[in-house]
Each structure stands twice: as C-alpha cells, then as structure tokens.
Amino acid sequence: MHGSSADTPGPRPQQYNAPQYIPREHVQTYERYRRLADLLDQAFMIPGTRIRFGLDAIIGLVPGAGDLAGAALAGYGLLLARSLGAPASVLVRMVGNIGLDALGGAVPLAGDVFDVAFKAHVRNRELLDRWLAEPRRVERMSRLALIGIPLAAAAAVALTIALGIAAVRALAGALGG
C-alpha cells in the first residue's frame, strides 16, 4: 500500500460535487445555498403524500415576521447570484420570486399553503442553475418574463374589469334597468 493516497500526509482534496459549471471558488457557497434552499422549501415530507415543505412554511406561521425572515434568508441566494455575475434580468426574477413568496405567504393560513406549493428558494436555485448552464438562453428568457408577466397581469386585470362591466350591464338589462 506504499504510495497510496491513504499514506499521503496532509489534507485530502475536497470532492467536487457541484455541477462543473460552478466556478471552483464558489463551490462551497453554492453548496451552502443548495442546502439552505432545500432546508427552507423541501426538508420535510407530509407522510403518505409526495408533498414536501421546509422551514419557510413553518416560520411563515408567525404573522409578518416569518415571511420577512424567509425573504431575508433568500437574500443569500441573491448575493451568490450577484457574485457569480448573474445579469440584472435574472436577479430581478429572483427578487420577484422572493417578493411573491413574501406576499403570498402574508395571507394567514392560505399563505402557508402557498409557501408549501410555490417554493421560492428552490425556484431561485433552479433559475441560478439554469443560468449557469445556459447563460444566454436564461438571460433572454428572464428578459421576456420581465416583460411578459406584467403584460399578462395587466391583461388579466383588464379582462376582469371588462367581464365585471359586462355582468353588471347584463344584470341591469335583465332587471329592466
């Protein structure tokens, strides 16, 4: 066994488990972020189901402060994405996921169900993974999402208003008014 790596004194090289597109200097931070996202969004499973949830849903039970704490913890992923050089469009999408999670989670009880379903931390980690693997494609899709989502929301509001007006007119006509 002479000459084997087990006989070699000194620290052993760290195993590189992160995807190869993660720069080596960011591997430890990335692995911490991966574990944090999993802990916050999918650490536990509801027995007899495939439904996973994490600490974000649990701390979200504390009105206001829980969702604020979840959003603050999500800042770690934003800092990592920024240090990796993620473009503004990807960072804004990540902030949007965090904001939507905080807003949706603010509704008592229903917000906790939303936290279990939406999983903003895992969404952001997956977005970062996709950007690292295919930067140009994900940046383009992020820009389109930043334009398309507000347009779709505005169209949904306009449609809701139009349907409301049509319903009021139909009701007024039916009542003879």
Rosetta blueprint (number, residue, H / E / L):
1 M L
2 H L
3 G L
4 S L
5 S H
6 A H
7 D H
8 T L
9 P L
10 G L
11 P L
12 R L
13 P L
14 Q L
15 Q L
16 Y L
17 N L
18 A L
19 P L
20 Q L
21 Y L
22 I L
23 P L
24 R H
25 E H
26 H H
27 V H
28 Q H
29 T H
30 Y H
31 E H
32 R H
33 Y H
34 R H
35 R H
36 L H
37 A H
38 D H
39 L H
40 L H
41 D H
42 Q H
43 A L
44 F E
45 M E
46 I L
47 P L
48 G L
49 T L
50 R L
51 I L
52 R E
53 F E
54 G L
55 L H
56 D H
57 A H
58 I H
59 I H
60 G L
61 L L
62 V L
63 P L
64 G L
65 A H
66 G H
67 D H
68 L H
69 A H
70 G H
71 A H
72 A H
73 L H
74 A H
75 G H
76 Y H
77 G H
78 L H
79 L H
80 L H
81 A H
82 R H
83 S H
84 L L
85 G L
86 A L
87 P L
88 A H
89 S H
90 V H
91 L H
92 V H
93 R H
94 M H
95 V H
96 G H
97 N H
98 I H
99 G H
100 L H
101 D H
102 A H
103 L H
104 G H
105 G H
106 A L
107 V L
108 P L
109 L L
110 A H
111 G H
112 D H
113 V H
114 F H
115 D H
116 V H
117 A H
118 F H
119 K L
120 A H
121 H H
122 V H
123 R H
124 N H
125 R H
126 E H
127 L H
128 L H
129 D H
130 R H
131 W H
132 L H
133 A H
134 E L
135 P H
136 R H
137 R H
138 V H
139 E H
140 R H
141 M H
142 S H
143 R H
144 L H
145 A H
146 L H
147 I H
148 G H
149 I H
150 P H
151 L H
152 A H
153 A H
154 A H
155 A H
156 A H
157 V H
158 A H
159 L H
160 T H
161 I H
162 A H
163 L H
164 G H
165 I H
166 A H
167 A H
168 V H
169 R H
170 A H
171 L H
172 A H
173 G H
174 A H
175 L L
176 G L
177 G L
